[in-house]
């Protein structure tokens, strides 16, 4: 049992994460202050929500690079509508509206991918450009520096608060609850439902999944629709956290999220990946992006470190896989 | 412009000892190329009719010639990796890194003084080092893809982050300015023809010859269409992949040098949408995303048609502030529509091949 755990990718990533945290924490104790941990959680919330969507797509053997464009479009349109209506009610409406807009865009992705069998990377690169272009040309390209009241109140809602050394009060924002909820739902879908099995099956082999009786088109609609919803939710949380709607935000960061999911052990060729691993991957990327500064690594080196970790993280499983295949061949030829 | 396309198309067309007949020509040329040619001509006519005073002018052709080069070179760079069944997402990062390193060399050896006798030497050195940097970047990609067997999309995503990171480290996040003499490469003209266009044409012709008439080109297509078969027919797949990614890196570096010459500056995060555009060119140009197929002639036509579309839209929408955003929208639409058309025509072909059992 223990041996099995040690062999998993999640264990490996968790070890890297723990060692990195200890290393940073020993060099600079600020890392382990509550304030810093709250900041990390805040940064991880939006990426974590996106990562859940990216994870499902990657397990199904695809790549979706359009979710950031969906997120920013859904959020911007939502903010614009609610501000125009002078809506001051609960944030739930904002999140629901944003998720609905996300769902529509996700279904566009789904239709293109499922009906015309266009490779997912190319289809979503196309829709990324399409959605962002649509947003900026038809909806608006102006920066909005306030958000509806509900979103503001949501951003100010803290689960736990702490007083920093300078006397300011910071806290753990309630947004993290949304990430936890989303993660549990996705975990449940992947683990216990027929659709979840179907997602893994398509990722393993589309042909085999079809012959086994899975309705691949329906499952793909489910996948990309859900990714749209998650992107919409993530976008709304992002807008709340930063208290602004900038239509140029987010797009261009999608590869960071995908990198995090892959670091967490999801196979880019499909068929393998877990929610727990993806969360670990997101944590790792967030710690690298936010905390290397604490130990005196200049901010411009962050990308280099991230690149190296990504190459190593992708390289080790690929190398192990190749070696295993070689051994298998050697055994067969004996 | 269209002359250029015809010239290149001729070099990749049916060999000259065939007797030319229209029917034969269309049979040998694939339908994708013909369709693309019709799209290009149709777009050209459409824009010329919509703006008879502004669009079909020498001035406009020249300005289009300045613009299409860098993205065209990147399109070829990404396309050759796609033909082997992979992809190279790091082209733009490689181009930026090359531009920055070339910038440093130019400033160190020549400085701002145009009359400096070392200018020529500095330029040769900058170009040489730039190409070497591109080759090294490409070799790293090739190594990760062929020896470590990381899926190309993931490996080049990692190196993209890494190369951009190096660029940020070198510049500390800001941009560098080039020197005036180097601008000849990006803004100069020879006999009225824009220098970037000449560079692009030369690269396209060389690449067309490499892909169509060299042993390496043949191997590249074989690896892409069936890696196992090519391995058992004695081809060293790894060596082919190493060379392909190295070539892709070199092409990206050349694009970076053209950008440096045209904008006279180098930034670590310049042109982040170039990867999308390059991919669009590859897809429009008829490259099979599963590997094994793609022609340089198709890429050239794709670049030209895209440039006609962007320039035309810019002119049509010059009154609106968001012309660029509409361009983005239309690119996305185009990439999707074209893939759908390809899928439908492929399906029809399959149906013709396999008649329904009676």
Boltz contact constraints between the chains, C-beta under 6 A:
constraints:
  - contact:
      token1: [A, 112]
      token2: [B, 336]
      max_distance: 6.0
  - contact:
      token1: [A, 116]
      token2: [B, 340]
      max_distance: 6.0
  - contact:
      token1: [A, 116]
      token2: [B, 343]
      max_distance: 6.0
  - contact:
      token1: [A, 118]
      token2: [B, 339]
      max_distance: 6.0
  - contact:
      token1: [A, 119]
      token2: [B, 289]
      max_distance: 6.0
  - contact:
      token1: [A, 122]
      token2: [B, 283]
      max_distance: 6.0
  - contact:
      token1: [A, 122]
      token2: [B, 289]
      max_distance: 6.0
  - contact:
      token1: [A, 125]
      token2: [B, 276]
      max_distance: 6.0
  - contact:
      token1: [A, 125]
      token2: [B, 279]
      max_distance: 6.0
  - contact:
      token1: [A, 126]
      token2: [B, 332]
      max_distance: 6.0
  - contact:
      token1: [A, 126]
      token2: [B, 335]
      max_distance: 6.0
  - contact:
      token1: [A, 126]
      token2: [B, 336]
      max_distance: 6.0
  - contact:
      token1: [A, 129]
      token2: [B, 276]
      max_distance: 6.0
  - contact:
      token1: [A, 129]
      token2: [B, 328]
      max_distance: 6.0
  - contact:
      token1: [A, 129]
      token2: [B, 331]
      max_distance: 6.0
  - contact:
      token1: [A, 129]
      token2: [B, 332]
      max_distance: 6.0
  - contact:
      token1: [A, 130]
      token2: [B, 329]
      max_distance: 6.0
  - contact:
      token1: [A, 130]
      token2: [B, 332]
      max_distance: 6.0
  - contact:
      token1: [A, 130]
      token2: [B, 333]
      max_distance: 6.0
  - contact:
      token1: [A, 132]
      token2: [B, 328]
      max_distance: 6.0
  - contact:
      token1: [A, 133]
      token2: [B, 325]
      max_distance: 6.0
  - contact:
      token1: [A, 133]
      token2: [B, 328]
      max_distance: 6.0
  - contact:
      token1: [A, 133]
      token2: [B, 329]
      max_distance: 6.0
  - contact:
      token1: [A, 133]
      token2: [B, 332]
      max_distance: 6.0
  - contact:
      token1: [A, 134]
      token2: [B, 329]
      max_distance: 6.0
  - contact:
      token1: [A, 136]
      token2: [B, 325]
      max_distance: 6.0
  - contact:
      token1: [A, 137]
      token2: [B, 322]
      max_distance: 6.0
  - contact:
      token1: [A, 137]
      token2: [B, 325]
      max_distance: 6.0
  - contact:
      token1: [A, 137]
      token2: [B, 326]
      max_distance: 6.0
  - contact:
      token1: [A, 137]
      token2: [B, 329]
      max_distance: 6.0
  - contact:
      token1: [A, 141]
      token2: [B, 322]
      max_distance: 6.0
  - contact:
      token1: [A, 252]
      token2: [B, 272]
      max_distance: 6.0
  - contact:
      token1: [A, 255]
      token2: [B, 157]
      max_distance: 6.0
  - contact:
      token1: [A, 268]
      token2: [B, 151]
      max_distance: 6.0
  - contact:
      token1: [A, 268]
      token2: [B, 154]
      max_distance: 6.0
  - contact:
      token1: [A, 269]
      token2: [B, 151]
      max_distance: 6.0
  - contact:
      token1: [A, 300]
      token2: [B, 168]
      max_distance: 6.0
  - contact:
      token1: [A, 300]
      token2: [B, 169]
      max_distance: 6.0
  - contact:
      token1: [A, 300]
      token2: [B, 172]
      max_distance: 6.0
  - contact:
      token1: [A, 300]
      token2: [B, 173]
      max_distance: 6.0
  - contact:
      token1: [A, 301]
      token2: [B, 169]
      max_distance: 6.0
  - contact:
      token1: [A, 303]
      token2: [B, 161]
      max_distance: 6.0
  - contact:
      token1: [A, 303]
      token2: [B, 164]
      max_distance: 6.0
  - contact:
      token1: [A, 303]
      token2: [B, 165]
      max_distance: 6.0
  - contact:
      token1: [A, 303]
      token2: [B, 168]
      max_distance: 6.0
  - contact:
      token1: [A, 304]
      token2: [B, 165]
      max_distance: 6.0
  - contact:
      token1: [A, 306]
      token2: [B, 161]
      max_distance: 6.0
  - contact:
      token1: [A, 307]
      token2: [B, 158]
      max_distance: 6.0
  - contact:
      token1: [A, 307]
      token2: [B, 161]
      max_distance: 6.0
  - contact:
      token1: [A, 307]
      token2: [B, 162]
      max_distance: 6.0
  - contact:
      token1: [A, 307]
      token2: [B, 165]
      max_distance: 6.0
  - contact:
      token1: [A, 310]
      token2: [B, 158]
      max_distance: 6.0
  - contact:
      token1: [A, 311]
      token2: [B, 158]
      max_distance: 6.0
  - contact:
      token1: [A, 314]
      token2: [B, 150]
      max_distance: 6.0
  - contact:
      token1: [A, 314]
      token2: [B, 154]
      max_distance: 6.0
  - contact:
      token1: [A, 315]
      token2: [B, 148]
      max_distance: 6.0
  - contact:
      token1: [A, 315]
      token2: [B, 150]
      max_distance: 6.0
  - contact:
      token1: [A, 318]
      token2: [B, 148]
      max_distance: 6.0
  - contact:
      token1: [A, 318]
      token2: [B, 149]
      max_distance: 6.0
  - contact:
      token1: [A, 318]
      token2: [B, 150]
      max_distance: 6.0
  - contact:
      token1: [A, 319]
      token2: [B, 148]
      max_distance: 6.0
  - contact:
      token1: [A, 322]
      token2: [B, 149]
      max_distance: 6.0
